[in-house]
Amino acid sequence: MVKKKKIYIISGERSGDLHASNLVTAIKKLSPDIEFRGMGGSYSQEAGVELAVDYAEVALMGFLEVVLGFRKVLKYLRLVKEDILDYKPDAVILVDYGGFNMKIAAFATEKGIPIHYYIPPKVWAWNQKRALKLKAFTNKIYSILPFEPEFFKKFDMEVEYVGNPLLDEIRKFKPHEFFFQKNELSYAPIIALLPGSRKQEVKAMLQTMVELFPKFPLGQWVVAGVDSLDKELYAPAQKAGIKVIFNQTYDLLSHATVAVVTSGTATLETALFRVPQVVVYRTSPISYQIGKRVIRVPYISLVNLIAGKQVVKELIQKDFSSHQIEKELQAIFTNPIHKSEILQGYDEILEKLGKESASDTVAERIVESLK
């Protein structure tokens, strides 16, 4: 009797969980008998991963927050390491979540377990020598950003660009036929607010976004909510009379005229839906000062990083104010040249991303490696 292959897969936040689940689904299509266990969220669980840890128990953001939550991270690192030893997987797949997953990579490599890193840490952004650790602790790296393989070549590393999984998500998305009726929306132009998918992000971003509400009375303001977070976090929007809709971000973007977006995966999603946007971000003062000293890239949004130039306005830390956001929104609404330049930048990004199906490509590589 042939022994079933077992894979341990780890993701640590919502977008990583989504990409992990799609990868698991793609692997199961090629090899239905493979078993999965690991750390992730509801997406991974629905795809068939037996969860040892729900990532929501571990999620942290910002340098200071990570330091203050270090004991909690250590606790779950220890738990996952013990679980890997008990499970005895044939391979470990790490999905994004660099700080945590790099430690798991070192541990699993020491134990002789092959490591596949899907969506590697952004070592090009800060402390680039971490690339050497990545080289030492991984068997194969799959990149979703088209500029990464060239960067890794500097460290004599072969990294494969496999396409961007957001393209797969958007290709299979079908807008809800009765989106407006379902959410009791009018047909006024929608100004979408995407405050993030983590508790700290929503707390830091939403109030300032809400302050814009009186400035654009003809627009219809809608917040993209995440139902895994406490609904009370969205109270500032609801008190101001702004509609909050949960788990319908793609539907919202497919109908939005403009968006205010917290830096992260959502900036690229917004670009792929061709919605002009303002990118915003704020973290604790200490985290920001540390970040300013170590981060080596000129932009923080995926849109501008992939384009290699400013396509969308980024309002970070002290520049993140309702007044500054208002100025950029007015420019988008009133200056057709400015809006067309943003959309042209989006087209260039789409061309750079290519047409590969990331999940299918990575699934093929991993299944082949298990033979």
C-alpha positions as a Python dict, from the first residue, in 0.01 Angstrom:
ca = {
    (1, 'M'): (0, 0, 0),
    (2, 'V'): (139, 340, -103),
    (3, 'K'): (174, 580, 189),
    (4, 'K'): (-24, 904, 148),
    (5, 'K'): (183, 1219, 107),
    (6, 'K'): (141, 1484, 376),
    (7, 'I'): (201, 1858, 347),
    (8, 'Y'): (221, 2113, 625),
    (9, 'I'): (117, 2461, 503),
    (10, 'I'): (145, 2791, 694),
    (11, 'S'): (-10, 3130, 625),
    (12, 'G'): (-45, 3416, 871),
    (13, 'E'): (-299, 3669, 748),
    (14, 'R'): (-606, 3698, 526),
    (15, 'S'): (-447, 3735, 182),
    (16, 'G'): (-191, 3463, 256),
    (17, 'D'): (-471, 3237, 376),
    (18, 'L'): (-659, 3297, 50),
    (19, 'H'): (-352, 3218, -163),
    (20, 'A'): (-276, 2911, 48),
    (21, 'S'): (-630, 2781, 3),
    (22, 'N'): (-613, 2823, -375),
    (23, 'L'): (-281, 2642, -383),
    (24, 'V'): (-421, 2354, -177),
    (25, 'T'): (-718, 2329, -415),
    (26, 'A'): (-483, 2324, -717),
    (27, 'I'): (-262, 2055, -560),
    (28, 'K'): (-566, 1839, -478),
    (29, 'K'): (-679, 1857, -841),
    (30, 'L'): (-346, 1706, -944),
    (31, 'S'): (-313, 1467, -654),
    (32, 'P'): (-637, 1418, -454),
    (33, 'D'): (-477, 1186, -196),
    (34, 'I'): (-238, 1445, -49),
    (35, 'E'): (-327, 1540, 309),
    (36, 'F'): (-286, 1891, 453),
    (37, 'R'): (-238, 2027, 801),
    (38, 'G'): (-103, 2358, 927),
    (39, 'M'): (-170, 2715, 1029),
    (40, 'G'): (-413, 2939, 844),
    (41, 'G'): (-769, 3067, 851),
    (42, 'S'): (-1116, 2991, 719),
    (43, 'Y'): (-1008, 2984, 354),
    (44, 'S'): (-746, 2715, 421),
    (45, 'Q'): (-986, 2518, 636),
    (46, 'E'): (-1255, 2523, 365),
    (47, 'A'): (-996, 2402, 111),
    (48, 'G'): (-929, 2096, 327),
    (49, 'V'): (-645, 2197, 560),
    (50, 'E'): (-671, 2058, 912),
    (51, 'L'): (-587, 2363, 1123),
    (52, 'A'): (-348, 2321, 1412),
    (53, 'V'): (-351, 2700, 1463),
    (54, 'D'): (-584, 2974, 1341),
    (55, 'Y'): (-367, 3265, 1226),
    (56, 'A'): (-603, 3515, 1394),
    (57, 'E'): (-457, 3405, 1728),
    (58, 'V'): (-107, 3514, 1620),
    (59, 'A'): (-159, 3812, 1383),
    (60, 'L'): (43, 4125, 1465),
    (61, 'M'): (150, 4429, 1262),
    (62, 'G'): (424, 4692, 1302),
    (63, 'F'): (767, 4668, 1463),
    (64, 'L'): (653, 4783, 1808),
    (65, 'E'): (346, 4560, 1808),
    (66, 'V'): (560, 4258, 1719),
    (67, 'V'): (803, 4338, 2003),
    (68, 'L'): (520, 4377, 2254),
    (69, 'G'): (356, 4056, 2132),
    (70, 'F'): (679, 3858, 2115),
    (71, 'R'): (584, 3610, 2388),
    (72, 'K'): (265, 3524, 2204),
    (73, 'V'): (457, 3470, 1878),
    (74, 'L'): (709, 3248, 2058),
    (75, 'K'): (428, 3043, 2206),
    (76, 'Y'): (278, 2970, 1864),
    (77, 'L'): (617, 2913, 1704),
    (78, 'R'): (682, 2644, 1961),
    (79, 'L'): (336, 2494, 1909),
    (80, 'V'): (375, 2480, 1529),
    (81, 'K'): (724, 2330, 1551),
    (82, 'E'): (599, 2054, 1782),
    (83, 'D'): (303, 1994, 1553),
    (84, 'I'): (531, 1960, 1249),
    (85, 'L'): (740, 1699, 1432),
    (86, 'D'): (426, 1505, 1529),
    (87, 'Y'): (275, 1528, 1180),
    (88, 'K'): (594, 1423, 995),
    (89, 'P'): (511, 1596, 665),
    (90, 'D'): (679, 1517, 334),
    (91, 'A'): (711, 1889, 265),
    (92, 'V'): (637, 2224, 425),
    (93, 'I'): (481, 2505, 221),
    (94, 'L'): (529, 2854, 360),
    (95, 'V'): (302, 3130, 230),
    (96, 'D'): (421, 3488, 286),
    (97, 'Y'): (432, 3588, 661),
    (98, 'G'): (810, 3635, 661),
    (99, 'G'): (906, 3682, 1028),
    (100, 'F'): (725, 3371, 1149),
    (101, 'N'): (783, 3154, 844),
    (102, 'M'): (1157, 3221, 820),
    (103, 'K'): (1194, 3072, 1168),
    (104, 'I'): (988, 2770, 1064),
    (105, 'A'): (1202, 2736, 749),
    (106, 'A'): (1521, 2720, 957),
    (107, 'F'): (1364, 2465, 1192),
    (108, 'A'): (1222, 2238, 920),
    (109, 'T'): (1545, 2248, 720),
    (110, 'E'): (1736, 2138, 1027),
    (111, 'K'): (1494, 1844, 1052),
    (112, 'G'): (1549, 1754, 686),
    (113, 'I'): (1200, 1851, 565),
    (114, 'P'): (1187, 2009, 216),
    (115, 'I'): (1071, 2374, 217),
    (116, 'H'): (870, 2538, -62),
    (117, 'Y'): (830, 2914, -10),
    (118, 'Y'): (536, 3063, -198),
    (119, 'I'): (538, 3446, -184),
    (120, 'P'): (877, 3495, -18),
    (121, 'P'): (955, 3766, 238),
    (122, 'K'): (1015, 4112, 91),
    (123, 'V'): (1387, 4101, 161),
    (124, 'W'): (1445, 4358, -114),
    (125, 'A'): (1266, 4617, 101),
    (126, 'W'): (1490, 4599, 407),
    (127, 'N'): (1783, 4396, 545),
    (128, 'Q'): (1863, 4246, 206),
    (129, 'K'): (2113, 4003, 357),
    (130, 'R'): (1812, 3801, 476),
    (131, 'A'): (1814, 3669, 119),
    (132, 'L'): (2111, 3452, 221),
    (133, 'K'): (1904, 3295, 500),
    (134, 'L'): (1623, 3238, 255),
    (135, 'K'): (1871, 3067, 23),
    (136, 'A'): (1999, 2844, 305),
    (137, 'F'): (1657, 2743, 439),
    (138, 'T'): (1450, 2676, 125),
    (139, 'N'): (1443, 2418, -151),
    (140, 'K'): (1232, 2621, -392),
    (141, 'I'): (1101, 2980, -399),
    (142, 'Y'): (800, 3092, -600),
    (143, 'S'): (763, 3468, -654),
    (144, 'I'): (444, 3659, -736),
    (145, 'L'): (616, 3992, -807),
    (146, 'P'): (779, 4020, -1151),
    (147, 'F'): (1082, 4220, -1032),
    (148, 'E'): (1187, 3973, -762),
    (149, 'P'): (1377, 3706, -964),
    (150, 'E'): (1621, 3972, -1088),
    (151, 'F'): (1683, 4091, -731),
    (152, 'F'): (1751, 3738, -605),
    (153, 'K'): (2001, 3677, -884),
    (154, 'K'): (2237, 3910, -696),
    (155, 'F'): (2256, 3638, -430),
    (156, 'D'): (2300, 3356, -684),
    (157, 'M'): (1944, 3236, -618),
    (158, 'E'): (1706, 3083, -870),
    (159, 'V'): (1361, 3221, -794),
    (160, 'E'): (1072, 3149, -1030),
    (161, 'Y'): (811, 3415, -1108),
    (162, 'V'): (487, 3216, -1129),
    (163, 'G'): (236, 3494, -1198),
    (164, 'N'): (28, 3678, -942),
    (165, 'P'): (-250, 3485, -764),
    (166, 'L'): (-472, 3793, -749),
    (167, 'L'): (-513, 3759, -1125),
    (168, 'D'): (-652, 3408, -1069),
    (169, 'E'): (-893, 3540, -806),
    (170, 'I'): (-1019, 3822, -1023),
    (171, 'R'): (-1056, 3601, -1332),
    (172, 'K'): (-1289, 3365, -1146),
    (173, 'F'): (-1485, 3646, -977),
    (174, 'K'): (-1840, 3707, -1097),
    (175, 'P'): (-2010, 4027, -976),
    (176, 'H'): (-2331, 3983, -779),
    (177, 'E'): (-2619, 4059, -1014),
    (178, 'F'): (-2813, 4249, -747),
    (179, 'F'): (-2524, 4407, -554),
    (180, 'F'): (-2697, 4745, -514),
    (181, 'Q'): (-3032, 4599, -407),
    (182, 'K'): (-2874, 4341, -177),
    (183, 'N'): (-2685, 4611, 15),
    (184, 'E'): (-2957, 4880, -10),
    (185, 'L'): (-2731, 5111, -209),
    (186, 'S'): (-2834, 5390, -445),
    (187, 'Y'): (-2678, 5433, -789),
    (188, 'A'): (-2474, 5740, -685),
    (189, 'P'): (-2096, 5715, -752),
    (190, 'I'): (-1934, 5488, -494),
    (191, 'I'): (-1634, 5604, -292),
    (192, 'A'): (-1492, 5281, -148),
    (193, 'L'): (-1303, 5280, 182),
    (194, 'L'): (-1072, 4983, 239),
    (195, 'P'): (-930, 5026, 591),
    (196, 'G'): (-745, 4692, 602),
    (197, 'S'): (-798, 4337, 717),
    (198, 'R'): (-634, 4356, 1060),
    (199, 'K'): (-769, 4502, 1382),
    (200, 'Q'): (-477, 4746, 1423),
    (201, 'E'): (-516, 4871, 1066),
    (202, 'V'): (-887, 4943, 1094),
    (203, 'K'): (-835, 5120, 1427),
    (204, 'A'): (-555, 5333, 1281),
    (205, 'M'): (-714, 5417, 944),
    (206, 'L'): (-1093, 5425, 956),
    (207, 'Q'): (-1156, 5737, 1167),
    (208, 'T'): (-950, 5960, 935),
    (209, 'M'): (-1121, 5809, 630),
    (210, 'V'): (-1461, 5881, 785),
    (211, 'E'): (-1369, 6249, 837),
    (212, 'L'): (-1387, 6287, 457),
    (213, 'F'): (-1758, 6202, 446),
    (214, 'P'): (-1897, 6560, 460),
    (215, 'K'): (-1654, 6677, 189),
    (216, 'F'): (-1814, 6471, -91),
    (217, 'P'): (-2191, 6478, -26),
    (218, 'L'): (-2276, 6360, -379),
    (219, 'G'): (-2071, 6042, -341),
    (220, 'Q'): (-2195, 5719, -187),
    (221, 'W'): (-1948, 5607, 78),
    (222, 'V'): (-1909, 5234, 142),
    (223, 'V'): (-1662, 5059, 375),
    (224, 'A'): (-1525, 4715, 285),
    (225, 'G'): (-1562, 4527, 614),
    (226, 'V'): (-1409, 4196, 718),
    (227, 'D'): (-1643, 3979, 922),
    (228, 'S'): (-1360, 3799, 1104),
    (229, 'L'): (-1299, 4127, 1290),
    (230, 'D'): (-1513, 4269, 1571),
    (231, 'K'): (-1796, 4465, 1407),
    (232, 'E'): (-1752, 4734, 1672),
    (233, 'L'): (-1433, 4840, 1491),
    (234, 'Y'): (-1655, 4981, 1215),
    (235, 'A'): (-1866, 5189, 1455),
    (236, 'P'): (-1707, 5524, 1349),
    (237, 'A'): (-1832, 5469, 993),
    (238, 'Q'): (-2176, 5351, 1096),
    (239, 'K'): (-2221, 5644, 1337),
    (240, 'A'): (-2137, 5882, 1051),
    (241, 'G'): (-2404, 5720, 834),
    (242, 'I'): (-2161, 5532, 609),
    (243, 'K'): (-2265, 5189, 486),
    (244, 'V'): (-2038, 4898, 590),
    (245, 'I'): (-2064, 4580, 383),
    (246, 'F'): (-1881, 4263, 480),
    (247, 'N'): (-1681, 4020, 266),
    (248, 'Q'): (-1784, 4181, -65),
    (249, 'T'): (-1465, 4368, -150),
    (250, 'Y'): (-1449, 4253, -514),
    (251, 'D'): (-1815, 4339, -570),
    (252, 'L'): (-1751, 4679, -416),
    (253, 'L'): (-1442, 4743, -630),
    (254, 'S'): (-1623, 4631, -945),
    (255, 'H'): (-1872, 4916, -891),
    (256, 'A'): (-1653, 5182, -725),
    (257, 'T'): (-1564, 5514, -887),
    (258, 'V'): (-1267, 5582, -658),
    (259, 'A'): (-1114, 5424, -346),
    (260, 'V'): (-913, 5511, -36),
    (261, 'V'): (-704, 5202, 39),
    (262, 'T'): (-480, 5097, 327),
    (263, 'S'): (-143, 4985, 191),
    (264, 'G'): (-126, 4610, 136),
    (265, 'T'): (-258, 4354, -108),
    (266, 'A'): (-577, 4558, -150),
    (267, 'T'): (-387, 4829, -341),
    (268, 'L'): (-306, 4582, -619),
    (269, 'E'): (-660, 4439, -615),
    (270, 'T'): (-796, 4792, -655),
    (271, 'A'): (-560, 4854, -948),
    (272, 'L'): (-664, 4530, -1118),
    (273, 'F'): (-1027, 4646, -1096),
    (274, 'R'): (-908, 4973, -1256),
    (275, 'V'): (-1036, 5192, -972),
    (276, 'P'): (-835, 5514, -919),
    (277, 'Q'): (-713, 5516, -560),
    (278, 'V'): (-532, 5699, -281),
    (279, 'V'): (-304, 5472, -76),
    (280, 'V'): (-282, 5546, 296),
    (281, 'Y'): (-97, 5405, 595),
    (282, 'R'): (-29, 5486, 957),
    (283, 'T'): (143, 5286, 1229),
    (284, 'S'): (273, 5367, 1578),
    (285, 'P'): (537, 5646, 1587),
    (286, 'I'): (807, 5407, 1710),
    (287, 'S'): (729, 5148, 1440),
    (288, 'Y'): (738, 5423, 1179),
    (289, 'Q'): (1073, 5562, 1293),
    (290, 'I'): (1225, 5211, 1291),
    (291, 'G'): (1075, 5142, 948),
    (292, 'K'): (1206, 5469, 804),
    (293, 'R'): (1561, 5368, 899),
    (294, 'V'): (1555, 5017, 759),
    (295, 'I'): (1321, 5019, 458),
    (296, 'R'): (1509, 5065, 131),
    (297, 'V'): (1236, 5110, -129),
    (298, 'P'): (1091, 5441, -247),
    (299, 'Y'): (726, 5327, -227),
    (300, 'I'): (511, 5117, 4),
    (301, 'S'): (220, 5022, -225),
    (302, 'L'): (242, 4717, -448),
    (303, 'V'): (104, 4928, -732),
    (304, 'N'): (398, 5170, -732),
    (305, 'L'): (655, 4902, -654),
    (306, 'I'): (554, 4687, -951),
    (307, 'A'): (531, 4990, -1180),
    (308, 'G'): (871, 5116, -1060),
    (309, 'K'): (726, 5468, -1040),
    (310, 'Q'): (447, 5662, -872),
    (311, 'V'): (118, 5561, -1028),
    (312, 'V'): (-98, 5635, -723),
    (313, 'K'): (-55, 5887, -443),
    (314, 'E'): (76, 5747, -113),
    (315, 'L'): (-13, 5933, 207),
    (316, 'I'): (192, 5788, 490),
    (317, 'Q'): (203, 5873, 863),
    (318, 'K'): (190, 6257, 906),
    (319, 'D'): (76, 6297, 542),
    (320, 'F'): (-222, 6071, 613),
    (321, 'S'): (-490, 6329, 689),
    (322, 'S'): (-844, 6390, 567),
    (323, 'H'): (-725, 6715, 407),
    (324, 'Q'): (-453, 6543, 202),
    (325, 'I'): (-687, 6262, 95),
    (326, 'E'): (-949, 6520, -5),
    (327, 'K'): (-696, 6698, -229),
    (328, 'E'): (-608, 6378, -415),
    (329, 'L'): (-972, 6270, -451),
    (330, 'Q'): (-1059, 6612, -593),
    (331, 'A'): (-775, 6575, -844),
    (332, 'I'): (-908, 6234, -953),
    (333, 'F'): (-1265, 6362, -983),
    (334, 'T'): (-1190, 6691, -1161),
    (335, 'N'): (-873, 6629, -1365),
    (336, 'P'): (-933, 6374, -1644),
    (337, 'I'): (-564, 6375, -1740),
    (338, 'H'): (-464, 6277, -1384),
    (339, 'K'): (-721, 5997, -1380),
    (340, 'S'): (-613, 5866, -1722),
    (341, 'E'): (-247, 5861, -1609),
    (342, 'I'): (-344, 5639, -1315),
    (343, 'L'): (-537, 5403, -1541),
    (344, 'Q'): (-250, 5392, -1790),
    (345, 'G'): (-18, 5297, -1503),
    (346, 'Y'): (-257, 5015, -1413),
    (347, 'D'): (-239, 4884, -1771),
    (348, 'E'): (142, 4877, -1753),
    (349, 'I'): (126, 4682, -1427),
    (350, 'L'): (-112, 4427, -1580),
    (351, 'E'): (130, 4374, -1867),
    (352, 'K'): (419, 4317, -1625),
    (353, 'L'): (217, 4064, -1423),
    (354, 'G'): (160, 3843, -1728),
    (355, 'K'): (-106, 3574, -1770),
    (356, 'E'): (33, 3276, -1576),
    (357, 'S'): (-192, 3100, -1324),
    (358, 'A'): (17, 3115, -1007),
    (359, 'S'): (-171, 2848, -810),
    (360, 'D'): (-161, 2594, -1093),
    (361, 'T'): (207, 2655, -1168),
    (362, 'V'): (317, 2617, -805),
    (363, 'A'): (93, 2312, -759),
    (364, 'E'): (260, 2140, -1054),
    (365, 'R'): (609, 2211, -915),
    (366, 'I'): (523, 2083, -569),
    (367, 'V'): (344, 1766, -682),
    (368, 'E'): (637, 1686, -913),
    (369, 'S'): (881, 1731, -623),
    (370, 'L'): (691, 1477, -411),
    (371, 'K'): (727, 1195, -667),
}
